[in-house]
Amino acid sequence: MGIRTALLLLLVSISPSASTAESPVLDRVLKNRELRVATSGTQPPFNAVTKDGRLIGLEVNLARLLAEAMGVDLSLTSMPFPDLLPALQEGKVDMVLSGISITPERSRDFAFVGPYLLSGKSILTDSRTLTGMKTPRDLDRPELTLVALENSTSQSYLARVAPQAKLVTTRDYDTAVEMMTSGAATALVADIPVCILAVLRHPNEDLGTLSNPFTVEPVGIALSPSDARFQNLVANYLEAIERTGTLEELRKRWLEKSDWMSALP
């Protein structure tokens, strides 16, 4: 039994709850037989670009499953993280899958389906500095330079808990990690999977991260708020993917194993 057949069988038991007079996103997907998904390509293990230019990651696999379940082609686009939600707002893409935390502020402008995983804010720094950063209060010092991804919840989190520290933002994690390892920044604040992966990718830099994150954040699929039927369809498919155990397999594949890292630059 293929994944699409299994999902369709499970969807029989998931009753739709949304209705609206118009479905602009769903109509466009069906008309073009294409699901347009945007991701940054710079947030492994969620999404990343390989040495040969392919997009891989948990969210890339999830996007393929959603397109397959809908019976349409997948158009996967990478762009800088700060440009993702504006592209969705402008109708350039149908959904964003890129480690987007579900927040009240974002929910004012976008619809979210999920979460499909839980993350949380952690720090990446050298082992010696890490010993003095056990609580968020330890970040609020004027002598610290902290780096975060532009337009991310990490940026807003630091503005709230560490107003005295110098905050620097970058448009991708590679630049942020480089700033930290070169001494231009004291620490990177990011989702804990990103911090863990950076430790593994730079074994000679004496880097460390927290055992337990400062926060717990739900990560979901960002959609246009103008199409309740499309939201309902995506929610049903995501629930079905979860029920089949496929989503748990993706989490284990990308969050607990490291063999895929050899494909990264």
WOPETA-V559981 format. One line per field, one symbol per residue. ss: DSSP state (h for helix, s for strand, l for the rest). A space follows every 10 residues. Layout:
# WOPETA-V559981
ss=???
This chain:
# WOPETA-V559981
ss=llhhhhhhhh hlllllllll lllhhhhhhh hhlssssssl lsslllssss llllsslhhh hhhhhhhhhh llssssssll hhhhhhhhhl llllssllll sllhhhhlll sssssssssl sssssshhhh lllllhhhhl llllsssssl llhhhhhhhh hllllsssss llhhhhhhhh hhllllssss shhhhhhhhh hlllllsssl llllllssss sssllllhhh hhhhhhhhhh hhhllhhhhh hhhhhhllhh hhhsl
